[in-house]
């Protein structure tokens, strides 16, 4: 992948069952917490977490930069279809490239949020490489589904404070957002979130990466045949309090993929609280047997 450099980490290298964890929009592989990865290792998995292109320590070598002082609507309105830097299918192909690099023929795939859309593409277009799918707090992008909460959408698409020049304001913005989407059933730890954000700033090598990922999302064309072609055993996990992708989004995926297991978790928002690591790890392990 000449235009992409992927950063990845492997846990439990000697384990035979491989599971690849795909992050969400703009988030880094460290959002798949080490504790959660270790739990999956205990379940017998060789765990691979990685930064999507344009996030964390993975890089997309852009031919031209996108202005950082404009909203996503302004940027998208001024770009032709050919001007979109890359697609979600390109990001799915990154996962296949990573598997090829590691000489892994088949793997279990787990994706959260945008990573769940990428997981669906992998299951649909690369069935021979996918042993099972776990799709957490995600969507098919069906345009008939409920829209994200307007306040959350505004927070996502606003021009953020500069993390270098206005670091404290940047951290406050991000913590407010994380608390807003965290759900009512689990305690939100602002200090833990701040520490994670600061680690992400240290790891980040990309400018405007989240904008390019947003453009990949915004340019995605919903195709109802994509989920219907998935044959791998599939587990769908969603929270009742998800303000980005309404629970109906998860149910829609479950209804579209034959034989899917559907789990709706009361009080869970658009994040995976530590209190659910064991439950979700167990369900992933059970679904792959």
N, C-alpha and C positions, 0 to 999 in steps of 0.2 A: 504494500500500500504506500506508494511513493508520496502521496500528499497527507498521510496520516501516520502519527507515531502514537502507539497505544501503551499506556502504563498499566501493568497488571500485577497481581500478587496471588500466590498459590498457598493454600493451607492444606495440610494433610496429604502431602504429595504421594504417599505410598498407597492411599486408598484408591480402589478401582473405579467406583462410581463417581463420575465428574458432574458437578453442578456449577453453572456459570451464573453469576449474579449481575444483572444489568441495572444501572442506576436510572434515576428519573431525570427530568429536565433540569439542566444546570447544576445538578448535584454530583458529588464525587463518590468514588468507590467506598470511602470511609463512612458514608451513610449506611452501608451494610456493615454494621458494627463488628469489631473483632470478636466480641463475645458471641454474637450471633453466628459468625463464621466458625468459631471454635465448637459451638453447639452442633452445627451440621457435620463437622469433622467427627465428633463423638458418635454421630449417627451413621458413620461409615462413608461419608462423602469426601472426595477431593474437591475443595472449594476454590473457585477462581473468581476473584472480584477484580474489576478494572474500571478505569475512567473512560467514559465515552469520549469520542473525539470532541475537542473544544471544551473540555472540562478537566479540572484537576491538573495532573501532570501529563495528560494526553494532549496532543497538539494536532490541529488541522492547519496545514500550511496554506493560508488564504492568499489568493492571487491579488485580492484588493480588500481593504478594510471597509467595514460598515460604520457609518457615523454613530458615535455613542451618545450624542446629544439629542437624538430624535426618538420618538415613540415607535413601538413595533408597527402600529398602524401606518405611520408615515413612511417607514422604511418599506413595508410590504407593498404599499400603494405605488411606490416609485420603482419597484422591481418587476421585470418581466419574468415569466415562468423559467426562462433560460438563465435568468440572473440569480436564481436561488442557489446559494453555495453548494448545498447537498440536500439529500432527501433522507427520510427515515429508512428507506430501503438501503441506501448507502451505509447507514449506521448498522443495519442488520448484517450487511456484508462484512463490516468490520469484525463482528463476532465470529463469522465463519473464517475470516482471515486469522483471527486469534487462535481458533481451534486448529487450523492448519499449521500455524506456527508451532503449536505445542504438540503436534502429531496426535490429536484427539479426534477419533472418527465420529463418536456420538457423545452427546452430553444431555443432562437434564438442564433446563433453562428456567430461571426465575427472573422476572422483571417487575419493577415497581413503577407506577405512573407511566411516563413516556417509555420507560423500559419495558412495560407490559405490552405496549403497542409493537415495539421492536420484537418482543418475544412472539407475538402473534404472527408477524411477518416471517420469522424463522420457522415456526411450526407449519405455516402454509406453503412457503416456497422451498424449504429445505427439510422435508419430513424425514429424509434418510439420515439426517444429522441430529435429530431431536428425539430424546428418549421420553421426556415428559415436559410439561409446561406448568409453571406456577405464575399466575398473573395477579398482582397485588395492586389495589387502588388504581385501576386503569380504565380504559375505554376502547371501543372500536372506532371511535370518531364518527359514529352514526349521527348525521345532522339533526335527526328527529329527537335525540336525547336531550334531557334538561341541560341548560347552560351552566357554566360555573357561576358561583356567587358573584354578583357584580362588584362588591367591595374587594373581594379577593382578586378578581381579574384586574381591577384598577391597580392594586398593589403589585401585581406581577408585571404589569406592562409599563408602569411609570419609569421615568428616568431615575436611576438610583444615585445615591451619593457616591462620590469617588472613594473607593476603599483605601486609596493611598493618601489622598489629600484630606479626606473627611472620614477617617476610619471610624471614629466613635459614632457619628451619625449613621454611617453605613451599617454598623453592627446593631444599632437601635432599630433601624428599619427592618433588618432581616429577622431580628428576634421578635418584633411585633408580628411580622408575617408568619413566622413559625408557630407562635402562640395562637394566632388566629385560626390556623388550619389544623391544630393538634387534636381537636375533639374534646368532648366533655367528660369522657370516662376515665381519663388517665391524667396524672399530675404532670404539668409542664415544668421542666427544670430550665430556667433561663440561664443559669450559670453554665450548665452542661452545653446548652445550645451555643452560648458565646464562645466557649472553648473550642467547640467543633468548627464554628465559623472562622475563628482565628487560625485553626489548623488548615482549613480550606484555603485561606488567603496565602499561607506559606507555601502550600502545594501548587497553587494555581500558576500556570505558565501561559495562559491564553487571555487575550484581550477581545471583548465582544463575543465570546463564545456562546453565552446564553442567548444572545440575539440571533445568531445563526441557527442554534437549535430550535428556537421559537419559529424561525422561518421554515425549518424543516417540518415542524408540526403544523404550521398554518397552511403549508402547501400540500399537505397529505390529502389524497383523494380517497374518501371512504369507498370501500368495495365490499359489499355483503358476501361475496364469494370467498374472501380471504379467511374468515373464521370457519366457514363451512368446509374448507379443505383440510382443516387441522384434524389429524387422526391420532396424535399422541395423547396419552392420558393427561387431562388438564384439571388443575385446581384453581379456582377463582376465589380470592379473598378480598373483601371490601369492608369499609366501615360505615356505620349508619350516619356518622357526622362529617362525612367527606364533603367539603365545600368546593373542591375543584372538580372532581368527577362524582356527581350524584350517585348514590347506590344503584340507581337504575342503569347506570353505565356498566357496572360490573355484572348485573343481572342480564343485560343485553348480550354480553360476551358469553355468559353461561348458557343462555338460550340458543346461541348461534353455533356452539361447538358441541357436537354429539357426545353424550356420556360425560359431561363435565360435572365435577363436584363444586358446589357453590356454598361459600361460607360468608355470612354477614355478621360482623362483630359489632355489638352494641357499644357505642361511645367512642369507637375508633374514628379518627379523622384521616387527614391525608399525610400520615406518618406512621411509623411502626414503633410504638413505645416499647421500652425494654421489658415491661411487664408481660408483653405478648411474645417475646422471643421463643420461649420454651413451647408455647402452644403452637405457634406458626411452624417452628422447626419440626415438631412432632407431626404436624399435618402434612408438611412437605415430605417427610420421610415415609409416612404411611401411604401417601399417594403415588410414590415411585415404586412400590413393591408389587 
